[in-house]
Amino acid sequence: MAAIFTLSWCLSASGCLWLSGPRELEKLIQNRRETPFAIVTFKPGAEGNNNTGNESVRPLEELRATLTHWSSPGTGDRPRWHGVLSPHPEDLYSKLIETIDAGAPEIKLVSYAYDSMGLDVLTLVDYYDENGTRIGWDFMSYEATEAKPPAQHAATIGYGNMAAWEYGQLVLDLPIYLAIGTKELAGEIAKSPLSAIDVGWFDPMIEGRSPLSLVCFERAGHAFVEDWRDGATAFLWRFRTRTRHTPLDLLRNLGGAVPVVGPVFDHKSPPESNTTPTPKNAIILGQGIHAGGRDRQFLHAWENEIRQRNPERRTLTLPFRHGGAFDIVWSLLNLSQGTAHDAATQLVFDRGFGPGDSLQLVGFSGSAQRFVAATRLLRQAGVSVESTIGIAAPVGGYSCARRNFLLLGADPLGDPIALSVHATRFLLPFPNNLDIIWVDEAGGHHTPGLPHAETRQPHLGYVAAVQVLLEGP
């Protein structure tokens, strides 16, 4: 216990976050500024490599390009910053651009952290001119989670139009469904204590939070309950979705549930039917772990970018509630696929996708593996997945998408997490039609499109690469 208090004191002394993000932000808005997270001075022609502690110098031209990006039109004829950043005054970015164009010798950004999720940090930033006069300030907006739509399907799919002979086959199906569901539920229950520790304490400490803050205990409780919830969802999935199948399919489903090697026996990509691909009518985005469950401030910028670049298709983000590293480990080892069952259930029963729909799944970090596993489940519900696009993540297990892509940063030191891809490729079953694409200027392991905590530059490297794949055949 003494060690815990000592660690807590050390973290708090170094600027640890104790309160929830909105409450920390409220303190900053009330001008209760304390130790800056970083100070960046933008000067004309600077090289951008003069770093001293948390202070750095970068080219003023870079700041102008960033301000131009956020000022340009976004979705709904609103500027890109709308719903992502909250500038004060509202015309802050246009004023800064005018100041730079008038020959300002420097603009200084002083940022203060108030929230964090994984490697993504949310900050409030003060903008100062060369005389030390504050021009204005901005912060990352908090966006409430979109309202959950009502279910558009019945409680089950495929059971209402069964042929007479299928009722006899159902007698064989039910014990198999019960065995697979029980295995999934047991795997999620066994994982729940580890998830509580990981999501409740390991992740927040990496983010700079105090291990004794209420935020940590709240996250731990949510993560524990979420695993049980995902286990129940996985247990019920096969009792809720049914497509016509043979006894061989039933055996393949049973073999697919075997830990580690199971996906070798499961349905693979390309799908066994040779039907013409249906039009791609929706893009599904998935964030990484550390999702938090309620606020969308880490996702809104990415969602806006994809929606603006693909206005003809429906774009939505699937919540990855209280996800943690053990969700991915369990999925890679095929111990349980609770988060994948949750994703498939959200798409089919909450979002109303079904036979005739064709999706593209784009997952960042932990959601990449979640979506690869979900394609096999969506196949059971008659939903076609044209492609899965994974970003900076390890993946394993075969996929029922027609094509699979994995985007990784060209600089391995810029995103060490991506290096684990090679381990999964050689040690675990790997998607047999997956293309690995190396992306220059990927921006590290950060949510695509999110404004940089220190410079406000958007992480667009992966966004551009994803768009190329979304436009492909």
FIDREN-969024 format. One record per residue: x, y, z of N, C-alpha, C in turn. Coordinates in steps of 0.02 Angstrom, whole numbers, plus 50000, padded with zeros to 5 digits. Layout:
XYZXYZXYZ ...
//
This chain:
500414994050000500005000050000500435006350000 500975006050039501425011850041501725013249973 501875007849936502165008749870501675012149822 501035010349830500525013449787500485020949800 500475022849865500445029949881501065033649857 501645030349862502255033549839502245034649764 502015029449726501965030149654501465035549636 500905035749672500405040749658500685047849669 501065048649723501355055249737501835057349682 502255052549659502745054049607502405056149542 501865052549525501505054249463501165060949467 500855062349525500515068749533501005074549533 501605073449561502105078649562502355080349492 502295075549446502535076749378501965079049332 501415081049359500865083749319500345078649303 500225073749345499745068449333499035071149333 498595068149292497905070249289497505066449342 497155070149384496765067149438496015066949420 495775072249388495055072849376494885070249306 494245069549292494015067749226494195073349177 494215071649113494405076549063493995082949064 493325082549065492935088749066493075093049127 493205090049185493345094049245494045097149242 494525093349215495195096249205495155102049156 494755101249103494685106649054494365112749085 493865111649127493525117349160494015121449200 494485118149234494995121749272495415126249225 495605123549167496015127449121495625133349091 494995132149075494585137549047494515143249096 494505141649160494455146749212495135149949227 495615149149181496285152149186496695149449244 496545143349265496955140249317497505136149283 497925139649244498475136549208499035135049257 499335129149249499895127349292500495125649248 500775119649253501355117849214501155116349143 501475119649093501295118249023501485111149003 501085108248960501245101748931501815102548880 501805107848841502335109148792502295116448769 502855119048746502895125748717503225125148649 502885127448597503145127048529503165134148501 503745136248479503835142848448503905141948373 503475145048335503495144648262503835150948235 504375149848196504745155348167504845154148092 504885159548053504985158647980505635154847966 505605149747924506185146247902506505141647954 506195140648011506495136348063506535129148037 507035125548060507145118748038506705113748074 506485115448135506035111048172506375105548211 507025106448224507375101348261507735104148322 507545110048343507855113148402507415111848463 507515106248496507105104248552507495104648617 507195107648667507485107948734506945106248784 506975100248813506455098148859505785097948825 505305101448852504635101548822504545107648777 505095111048758505075116748713505395114948646 505095117448593505355116148526505235122048481 505585122148424505515127448374505335124048308 504835126648274504605123848211504485129448161 504445127748097504355132948045503665136048048 503645142548040503005146248042502565144147983 502865142247928502475140047870502055133947886 502315129747929501945123747950501315125647988 501375130448032500785132748071500265135748024 500485139647975500005142647930499625137247891 499965132047869499635126647833499125123147878 499295122347941498845119147989498215123447999 498305129948007497745134448017497295134647955 497605134347896497225134347834496795128047830 497085122347852496705116147850496075116647894 496145118847955495575119148000495075124547980 495285129547942494835134847921494455133147857 494695128247819494385126447755493715123047767 493285122947715492615119947723492645112547740 492215110347786492165103347804491485100647786 491225096147826490565093347813490015098447828 489485098347788488935102947799489115110247790 489605111847748489825118747735490065122247798 490245118447848490535121247908491285120447906 491665124747939492395123947938492595117347970 493185114847952493415108447977493475108248053 493605113948084493705113848156493045112748193 492485113648160491835113148194491725106048221 491595105548286491505099148318492145095648338 492715098548318493365095648334493745100248381 493805106548362494145111648402493665117148420 493785120448476493375126148498493835132148504 493885136248451494315142148454493975148148488 494365151848524494125157948558494625163548546 494425168848509493765169948478493655165148419 493045165148394492875160248342493275161348278 493485167648266493885169048206494625168848221 494825164948272495525164748294495985162648237 495805157548200496255154948149496355159848092 495815163248071495895168248019496315174148043 496255176048107496675181348135497405179348136 497535173048154498215170648155498525170548086 498125168448036498375168447967498535175547945 498115180447961498255187347944498885189847978 498975187848040499575189948077500205187048045 500175180748025500755177547993500895180847926 500365182147886500465185247820500715192347825 500595195547882500835202447892501565202647912 501885196847918502595196647932502775195448005 502345191848042502495190548113503155186848120 503595189148165504245185748174504175179048210 503635178048247503525171648280502825171348309 502585165248317501965163848353502125158148401 501935159048463502095153948514501455150548537 501485143848539500925139848564501125136648630 500725137948681500835134948747500245130448762 500375123848768499835119048776499805116348847 499195114648869499075111848936498645105648928 498875099948953498515093648945497925093348995 497365090748972496795089749017496465082949008 496685079048959496405072348950496885068448906 496825061848907497255057648867496935050948859 497065047848802496825041248789497345037648748 497705032948778498265029848744498805035048731 499035035448669499545040248651499255046848626 498605047448625498275053648604498145058048664 498385064148662498315068848717497875074648696 497405076548738496985082348725497255088348764 497295094048732497585099948763497175106148750 497265110948793497065117848780497695121648759 497655125748707498235129248681498125136748682 498605140348711498625147648707499075149748649 498855154748610499255157348554499505164348572 500165165448568500465171848586500845174748526 500845181548520501255184748469501955185948496 502385189348457503075190248477503165194648538 502635198448556502665202748615502405199348678 502205193048672501935189548730501205190848742 500865194048694500145195448700499745189548675 499275187248716498875181448696498375183548643 498415180348585497965181748530497295178148540 497325172248568496725168248581496925161448605 496445156948610496575150148633496045145448604 496215139048605495735134048582495825127648623 495355123148617495395116548649495005111548608 495155105248619494795099948585494075099548612 493595099448566492895099348586492705092448613 492245092448660491945086148684491295085048646 491265079348612490675077648574490335071748608 489705072348626489345066848657489245061248606 489225055148630489115049448586488435050048552 488415048448487487785048848451487275044148482 486645046148479486115042148508486075035248473 485985030148513485945023448486485285022648448 485315020848384484695020248345484295014248366 483645014448357483235008648374483395002848327 483294996748352483424990848312482974990748251 483254989148193482884989148131482724982048107 482924977148147482784970248130482414966948187 482164960948173481864957048227482404954648274 482194951348328482684949048377483144943748349 482924940148297483334935048265483314935948189 483814933148155483854933448082483934926348056 483524924548006483604918147972483184912548001 482854913648056482444908348086481714908648062 481524914148031480824914848012480654911647946 481144910047904481004907147839481354900447829 481354896447882481694889947878481264884847841 481604880747800481264875247766481124869647817 480674865147798480474859847845481064855547866 481514853947818482074849647835482574853047882 482564859847884483034863447927482864862748001 482244861348016482074860448086482404854148115 482474849048073482844843148095483584844648104 483844848648058484554850448064484674854748125 484174858548146484254862848204484404858848267 484154852648269484294848248326485044846948331 485374846348273486104845448273486464851948288 486174857548266486504864048274486544866148346 486004865348383485964868348449486514866148496 486704859748500487264857848544487924861148523 488034861848458488644865048434488644872448452 488064875748441488004882748459488124883748534 487854879148573487924879548645488664878748666 489014874048633489714872848650490144878948632 490044881648571490444887448550490284893448593 489644894648606489444900448647489724900048718 489714893948746489974893148813490724894448815 491084892148764491804893448760491934900948756 491554904548716491644911848710491494915348776 490944913448808490754916548871491284915148925 491534908948928492044907348978492684911248966 492874912048902493474915848886493424923148907 492834926148897492744933148917492734933848993 492424929149027492404929549100493114928849128 493514924149101494194923249124494614929449111 494464933149058494844939149040494664945249082 494064945349110493804951449142494254954249197 494554950149242494994953249293495614956549262 495894953349210496474956249176496284962749142 495694962949111495474969049078495384974649128 495124973049187495024978149238495684981349258 496204977149267496864979849286497154983849228 497114981149168497404984449110497074991149095 496414991049088496044997149070496005001949128 495964999249189495885003549247496525006649273 497095003249264497715005949294498295006349245 498435001049207499015001449162498935006949110 498365006949075498255011949024498255019049052 497875020449105497875027249132498565029649155 498975025049183499635027149205500075028949145 500005025349089500355027249028500125034049004 499495035549014499205041948993499385047549040 499695046049097499885051249145499365052549198 498945047549213498435048449264498675045549331 498395048149384498535045449450498175038749458 498525033549483498205027049492497665027049547 497625032449586497125032949638496535037449620 496535040049558495995044349538495355040249527 494795043549534494155040149524494085037649452 494425041049405494385039049335494635031949327 495175030149362495455023449355494975018149381 494695019349439494225014349467493595013749424 493375019349396492785019149353492935015049290 493515016349259493695012549199493765005049214 494065003449271494154996449289493484992849295 493014996049328492354993049335492004992149269 492044997249226491724996749160492034991049119 492704990549121493034985349081492844978349105 492794977449171492604970949198491904969049175 491434973749181490744972349161490694971349085 491094975249047491054974848975491234967848949 491734964648980491924957948959491354952948970 491014953449026490434949149038489884950548987 489794956948972489284958848924489454956048855 490084956748834490294954048769490234946448768 490384943248825490304935948828489584933748817 489124937448848488414935748839488204936948766 488464942348735488314943848665488564938248620 489174935848634489464930448595489074923948605 488854922548665488474916448680487824916348639 487504922148632486854922448600486894923148524 487484924948497487524926748426487254921248380 487464915148389487264909748344486544907648354 486264909148411485554907948422485134913448390 485444919148373485074924848345485154925248269 485694922548242485824923148169485894916148140 485574915248083485584908648051485554909447976 485994906047940485954905547868485954898147850 485724896647791485714889647769486424886947765 486524880947790487194878147793487154870547793 487714867547784487764860247782488094857847847 488074851347861488434848647919489184850247917 489464850647855490174852447849490294859547876 489834864047860489894870847886489874870747962 489454866547990489384866048062490044863648093 490354858848061490994856348086491534861748080 491514865548027492004870948018491914876248072 491304877748090491184882548144491464879948210 491364873448221491624870548283492394870548283 492684868748226493414868848222493684875948227 493314880848203493534887748206493564890448277 493234887048324493244889448393493844886848433 494244882548402494824879748438495334885348449 495604886048510496104891248522496704890748476 496994896348459497604897148420497514895048347 497374888748333497364886348264496664886348235 496154888048273495464887548250495324891048185 495564897348174495404900748111495624897048049 496114892548054496324888647996495744884447969 495304882248013494744877947993494114881947977 494104888247995493504892347986493434894647914 492884897847899492764900547832493294905847816 493534905747755494084910047735493874914747679 494314919347665494224923947610494654921647552 494434922547490493804925647470493204921147485 492614924147491492024920147508491924914547458 491624909247481491544903347439491034904347384 490584909147392490114910747338490464915247287 490304914247223490624918247170490154923647144 489724926047186489254931247166489614937747152 489314941847111489594948447095489574952847157 490114956447172490104960747231489534965847228 489194966647283488664971547287488964978447297 488614983847280488884990547289489074991847362 489644995147371489874996747439489465002647465 489035001347514488565006547535488695009447603 489235007247638489375010247703490105009147721 490385014047757491065013647783491005013547859 491295008447890491255007747962491945009047991 491995013948035492625015648067492655012648138 493245010848159493335008248227493965011048258 493905013948317494485016748351494875011348387 495445013248414495855008448450495585007148520 495985003448559495795002348629495855008948666 495745008948730495705015048771495105019248751 494575016048725494035019948695493645024048746 493595021948807493245025848857492505025148857 492185024148798491495022348796490995027848785 491145034148805490605038948804490735044948758 491325047748758491445053748720491795052248654 491665056448604491925055248537492455060348517 492745064048564493215069248546493835066448511 493995060048523494575057048491494415054648421 493785054548401493575051448338493265056348289 493015061948315492615066348273492995068948213 493635070748222494025073448166494105068148111 494275061948131494365056548082493705055148046 493165054648082492515053348052492335058748003 492455065048021492305070647976492715070147911 493355068447918493785067947859493525062647811 493365056747837493135051347794492455053047763 492015055947803491355057647777491395062947722 491835067847731491905073047680492195070247615 492655065547620492965062747561492525057547527 492005055047562491565049947534490835051747547 490605057347520489925059747537489365055147513 489515050847464488995046647435488855040447477 489275039047527489185033047568489065034847641 488675030647673488555031447744489195029847783 489385034247828489985033347869489795033547942 489995028547979489845028548051490415025148089 490455026648153490965023748196490645019048246 490915013048251490675008248301491035009348367 490675010548420491005011248485491385004948504 491985005848531492385000448558492415001648633 491874999948667491775001948736492284998648782 492685002748816493115000348870493584994748846 493824995248785494264990248758494954990548790 495304984948790495974984648819496414979948779 497054979748798497534975648762497364968248763 497064965948818496904958748823496334956748776 495914961548756495414959948704495764957748640 496304961148623496664959548561497044953048569 497384952148626497764945948638497294939948635 496734940348669496254934748670496004933248599 495894938548560495654937548492496194934448448 496814936848454497364934048414497464926648429 497394924848493497474917848513496844913748505 496304917048483495654913748473495384910648537 495544913848594495274911448658494544913648664 494394919648641493704922048636493704928148591 493124929348561493054934848514492474939348535 492464941248599491894945048624491814951748590 492354955348579492284961948548492064961448475 492274956048440492054955048371491304953548369 491064949448416490344948048420489954954448435 490244958648478489914965048493489874969348431 490414969648391490404973648330489884971048281 489864964448271489384961448225488664962648248 488554962048313487884963248341487664970448331 488124975148343487964982148332487764983448259 488144980648213488004981848142487354978748120 487224972648142486634969048117485994971048154 486024971248220485404972248258485294979548279 485824983548285485724990548304485734995148243 486154993548194486214998048136485804995648076 485554989648079485084987448027485404984747964 486044982847964486344979947904486164972547900 486064970147838485864963247829486034960947759 485734955347737485864952747670485754958047617 486224958547570486194963647518486614969747533 486834970547595487274976047613487994974047604 488404978847584489114977647573489504983147609 489944981247654490274986047698491034986147684 491334991747703492054992247708492214993947781 492624989847812492794990647883493494993647889 493554999247924494195002747932494335003148006 494824999348030494974999148101495665001648117 495705006248165496345008748189496555004748250 497185002648253497464999148310497044993048328 496774992648389496424986748412495814984948371 495494989748339494904988248299495064984448235 495684984548213495864980848153495754973348164 496014970648219495914963548235495184962148250 494854966748283494144965948298493734965148234 493894969148183493524968848121493684962648080 494314960448080494494954348044494084948448070 494044947848136493654942448166492904943348152 492674949548150491954950848140491724948948070 492184948848020491964947247953491674940147948 491954935547987491694928647985491004928248017 490884932448066490224932548097489714935948052 489914941348019489454944847974489264940347915 489714935947895489554931247841488964926847861 488924924947925488364920847949487714924647944 487744931247949487134935347945486994937647874 487394935447825487274937247756487524944047736 487934947247778488204953847763488884953047729 488964956147671489584955747634490064961147658 490694959347666491224964247682491694964547623 491694970147588492114970847529492854971147548 493014974747601493714975247621493764977047694 494304974747725494494977247791495144981047783 495184986747814495794990847812496014991847884 496574988747901496844989447968497404994547969 497444998348023497935003748029498355002548091 498995001548082499485001148137499254996148190 499194989848171498934984948218499154977948199 499224973548249499334966448234498664963248216 498674958648169498064955148150498224947748142 497734943548155497814936448147497144933148136 497144927248106496524923848092496264925648023 495944920847990495714922147922495104926647922 495004929747864494474934747857494004932747801 493374934647807492894933547754492774939747712 493224944647718493204950447673493514948447606 493294951747553493574950147487494304952247483 494474957947513495164960247515495314962847585 495944962047606496164964547671496804968547661 496834974247694497414978547689497644980447759 498304980947767498584983047831499074988747818 498924994647845499345000547836499805001247897 500455001947883500945002647936501395008647920 501645011947972502095017447962502765015047934 503035018847886503675016947855504245017347904 504185021547955504695022048006504495017848066 504815012048077504595007648131504665010748200 505165015348208505245018548273504695023748285 504365025948232503815030548241503195027348269 503135020748262502565017148289502785010048305 503135009048361503375002348379502824997148385 502204999348399501664994548405501574990648341 501704993948285501604990648220502094984948209 502654984848244503144979548235502864972648255 502374972648299502084966248321501724962648264 501604966248208501284963148150501694957148127 502334957848126502754952448099502724946248144 502674947348209502624941648254501974937748241 501414941448234500784938048221500784934648153 501154937548106501154934648039501484927848037 502014926948076502384920748073502204915748128 501874918148181501724913748237500994911648240 500554915448208499834914048213499534913648143 498954910548136498604910548071498524917748046 498674918747983498684925547956498204926047897 497864931647888497414932347830497784930847765 497484926547723497854924147664497794928747604 497414934147608497384938847553497484945947580 497964946647624498084953147656498704956347625 498634962647605499184966447578499434971347631 500084971347644500384976147691500644982047651 500444987947671500624994147636500984998747685 501585000847666501985005247709501815012547692 501655016447742501405023247732501935028247756 502185032247710502635037747730502235043147767 502565046547812502245052047849501605049647884 501625043547912501025040847944500835044748006 501315047448042501165051448101501185047848166 501435041548167501475037948230500815034848250 500805032048310500215028348333499705033148363 499405037148321498905042048342498275041148301 497705042648330497075042148294497105046448232 496945043748173496985047748112496555054048115 496845059448089496475065748085496465069848149 496665066948206496625070448269497135076148271 496945082148294497425087648299497995086048348 498605087548328499185086348371499125090648434 499305087648490499215091048555499645097348560 500215097548525500675103148532500635108048474 500535105548414500565109848354499895110848320 499395106848337498725106848306498745104248235 499315101748212499355098748146498945092248145 498515091248095498105085048094498525079148072 498385073248101498715067048081498365064348019 498595066347961498235064647899498595059347857 499185056947879499535052047838499125045847824 498835042947876498435036947867497765038547832 497505044647843496865046447812496915046247736 497455049147709497555049247637497645042147610 498025037947646498135031147623497485027047623 497085028047675496435024547679495995026647621 495995033047604495555035447551495715032147484 496355031147471496555027747409496245020747405 496255017247461495965010447462495205010647458 494895015547488494165016047485493925017447415 494325020847376494135022447307494305016947259 494675011747282494885006347237494315002047215 494454997447170493914992947144493664988247196 
//
